[in-house]
């Protein structure tokens, strides 16, 4: 039986308002029906972990920026991937950083994918399409 993930939220952790807007526009253009949750820094992202512990639905996927104020994306990733219940939530790093240290560290901590953000909107749409295709069609959740 196919599992319908369209009612599960997608958590977007992004501090840059322009990148956030691009992501939301790309999802809208792709007619994604998932509710979108937004955390504007790492601290807000970690508050979602507390909400999940209290029974709120966990996201079908987390799109996580690395360079953020308060708590950076790698710390957020480490917290989620070291949690016994939430470590299976797929996390896609979506960042401007193409630093090999960030890339290696993200995968060591359990990132499922690492995508360097394109600046151009059409390229960004392609990335959103690939993310949607992968997480909704190809990937089989735990």
C-alpha positions as CSV (number, residue, x, y, z in Angstrom):
1,X,0.0,0.0,0.0
2,X,1.3,3.4,-1.0
3,X,1.8,5.8,1.9
4,X,0.3,9.2,1.3
5,X,2.8,11.8,2.7
6,X,0.9,14.8,1.3
7,X,-0.7,15.6,4.7
8,X,2.6,15.6,6.6
9,X,4.5,18.9,6.9
10,X,7.7,19.9,5.3
11,X,9.9,21.9,7.7
12,X,11.9,24.6,6.0
13,X,14.7,26.0,8.2
14,X,15.9,29.2,6.5
15,X,17.0,32.6,7.8
16,X,17.3,34.4,4.5
17,X,13.8,35.8,3.6
18,X,14.6,35.8,-0.2
19,X,15.7,32.1,-0.2
20,X,12.6,31.3,1.9
21,X,10.3,33.1,-0.5
22,X,12.0,31.3,-3.5
23,X,11.5,27.9,-1.7
24,X,7.8,28.7,-1.0
25,X,7.2,29.9,-4.6
26,X,8.9,26.8,-6.0
27,X,6.7,24.6,-3.9
28,X,3.6,26.5,-4.8
29,X,4.5,26.3,-8.5
30,X,4.9,22.5,-8.1
31,X,1.5,22.4,-6.4
32,X,2.8,20.7,-3.3
33,X,-0.1,20.0,-0.9
34,X,2.1,19.4,2.2
35,X,1.7,22.0,4.9
36,X,4.9,24.1,5.1
37,X,6.4,24.8,8.5
38,X,9.0,27.5,8.8
39,X,11.8,28.0,11.3
40,X,13.8,31.2,10.7
41,X,16.9,30.2,12.7
42,X,18.4,27.1,14.3
43,X,16.8,27.9,17.7
44,X,13.3,27.9,16.2
45,X,14.1,24.7,14.4
46,X,15.0,23.0,17.7
47,X,11.7,24.1,19.2
48,X,10.0,21.8,16.6
49,X,11.8,18.9,18.2
50,X,10.1,19.7,21.5
51,X,6.7,19.9,19.6
52,X,7.3,16.5,18.0
53,X,8.1,15.0,21.4
54,X,4.7,16.3,22.6
55,X,3.0,14.5,19.8
56,X,2.8,16.9,16.9
57,X,3.3,15.3,13.4
58,X,6.9,15.0,12.3
59,X,7.8,16.3,8.9
60,X,8.1,14.2,5.8
61,X,11.3,16.0,5.1
62,X,13.4,18.9,6.6
63,X,15.1,21.4,4.3
64,X,17.9,22.8,6.4
65,X,20.1,25.8,5.8
66,X,23.6,25.7,7.4
67,X,24.6,29.3,8.0
68,X,22.1,30.7,10.4
69,X,22.1,32.9,13.5
70,X,21.8,31.5,17.1
71,X,22.2,27.8,16.3
72,X,23.8,26.7,13.0
73,X,22.4,24.1,10.7
74,X,25.0,21.5,11.6
75,X,24.0,21.7,15.3
76,X,20.3,21.3,14.4
77,X,21.2,18.3,12.2
78,X,23.2,16.7,15.0
79,X,20.3,17.2,17.5
80,X,17.7,15.7,15.1
81,X,19.9,12.8,13.9
82,X,21.0,11.8,17.5
83,X,17.4,11.7,18.7
84,X,16.1,8.1,19.0
85,X,12.7,8.9,17.5
86,X,13.5,11.5,14.9
87,X,16.7,10.3,13.4
88,X,14.9,8.7,10.5
89,X,13.3,12.0,9.3
90,X,15.0,12.8,6.0
91,X,17.1,16.0,6.2
92,X,18.1,17.8,3.0
93,X,20.8,20.4,3.5
94,X,20.0,23.3,1.2
95,X,22.8,25.9,1.6
96,X,25.0,28.4,-0.2
97,X,28.0,26.7,1.3
98,X,30.0,24.5,-1.0
99,X,32.8,24.1,1.6
100,X,34.0,20.5,1.6
101,X,34.2,20.6,5.5
102,X,30.5,21.5,5.7
103,X,29.6,18.8,3.2
104,X,31.6,16.1,5.0
105,X,30.4,17.1,8.4
106,X,26.7,17.1,7.2
107,X,27.0,13.6,5.9
108,X,28.9,12.4,9.0
109,X,26.0,13.8,11.1
110,X,23.4,11.9,9.0
111,X,22.2,14.3,6.3
112,X,20.3,12.5,3.6
113,X,21.2,14.9,0.9
114,X,23.4,18.1,0.4
115,X,22.3,20.6,-2.2
116,X,24.1,23.9,-2.9
117,X,21.5,26.6,-3.6
118,X,21.3,27.9,-7.1
119,X,20.8,31.6,-7.3
120,X,18.6,31.6,-10.3
121,X,14.8,31.0,-9.8
122,X,14.5,28.5,-12.7
123,X,17.3,26.5,-11.3
124,X,15.7,26.7,-7.9
125,X,12.5,25.3,-9.4
126,X,14.4,22.4,-10.8
127,X,15.8,21.7,-7.3
128,X,12.3,21.9,-5.8
129,X,11.0,19.5,-8.4
130,X,13.8,17.0,-7.7
131,X,13.3,17.3,-4.0
132,X,9.5,16.7,-4.4
133,X,10.0,13.8,-6.9
134,X,12.6,12.1,-4.6
135,X,10.8,12.5,-1.3
136,X,7.3,11.9,-2.5
137,X,7.8,9.3,-5.3
138,X,11.1,7.5,-5.2
139,X,12.0,7.4,-1.5
140,X,10.4,4.8,0.7
141,X,10.0,6.1,4.3
142,X,11.1,4.0,7.3
